Amino acid sequence: DYGQLMIYLLDQYLDCADTIELKNIDHLCKAVFMKKGFVCTYVDCMDSTFAIGPDGKIYPCYRFVDMPEYEIGHVKDKPTYQQLMNTKAEKLLHQYKEFVDEDCKNCKHITYCRGGCPYNALTITDNKVERVDPHCTAYKMIFDKINELMNEKLNYAFDELDQTVEKDYNFT
């Protein structure tokens, strides 16, 4: 299971984080700590992310390149931002955002997950807005684990601070 794998990798990574760097895990931890996503999988990427294919076609994301139903323009046409936003593909992505707002409104991770990747959600449903990213359960597992670890570290830090204050300043 993907969630278990991510938790395993996090545990292994914590043992050697001072010698190696795993950007995807770093970004997950940063997202939980800052309460907002930092990579396209966990943000509302519509409106701000575009990809240009080798043929000059414009898409809402590099993952949609060469998928004709997600073509939103061509560089030779010099489309305006408004023209790009007024395409069927961008409207579908906005429907996905609205779906996430409703479907995930009670999820404690919504601010830094945003329903996961629209590409993952839309391509398995034949471009219908019916569900969030199929890795949702795995994302929740890793986000829960990161929250748990951060809370443990924070509680430990507060305990250490309390002991220092009591010892050095005789506060009880």
Residue pairs with C-beta under 8 A, 6 or more apart in sequence:
1 138
2 135
2 138
3 137
3 138
3 139
3 140
3 141
3 142
4 141
6 25
6 28
6 138
6 141
6 142
6 145
7 141
7 142
7 145
9 22
9 25
10 25
10 28
10 142
10 145
10 146
10 149
13 20
13 22
13 25
14 149
24 39
27 38
27 39
27 42
28 142
28 143
28 146
29 146
29 150
30 38
31 37
31 38
31 39
31 42
31 112
31 113
31 143
32 112
32 143
32 146
32 147
32 150
33 150
34 112
35 111
35 112
36 43
36 111
36 112
37 43
37 111
37 112
37 113
37 114
40 49
40 61
40 117
41 116
41 117
41 133
42 112
42 113
42 114
42 116
42 139
43 114
44 97
44 114
45 60
45 61
45 118
46 60
46 90
46 93
46 94
46 96
46 97
46 118
47 85
47 90
49 60
49 61
50 58
50 59
50 60
50 61
50 72
50 84
51 58
51 59
51 60
51 61
51 62
51 63
51 64
51 65
52 58
52 59
52 75
53 59
53 65
53 66
56 74
56 75
56 76
57 65
57 71
57 73
57 74
58 71
58 72
58 73
58 74
58 75
58 79
58 84
59 65
59 67
59 70
59 71
59 72
59 89
60 70
60 72
60 89
60 90
60 93
61 70
61 118
61 119
63 117
63 119
64 70
64 89
64 119
69 88
69 89
69 127
70 89
71 89
72 79
72 84
72 87
72 89
72 90
73 79
73 83
73 84
73 87
84 90
92 122
92 127
92 129
93 118
95 129
96 115
96 118
96 121
96 122
96 129
97 114
97 118
99 115
99 129
99 132
100 110
100 114
100 115
100 132
103 115
103 131
103 132
104 110
104 113
104 114
104 115
104 132
107 113
107 140
109 139
109 140
109 143
112 143
113 139
113 143
115 121
115 132
115 133
115 136
116 132
116 133
116 134
116 135
116 136
116 139
117 133
117 135
118 133
120 133
120 134
120 135
121 129
121 131
121 132
121 133
121 134
122 128
122 129
124 131
124 134
125 131
133 139
165 171
166 172
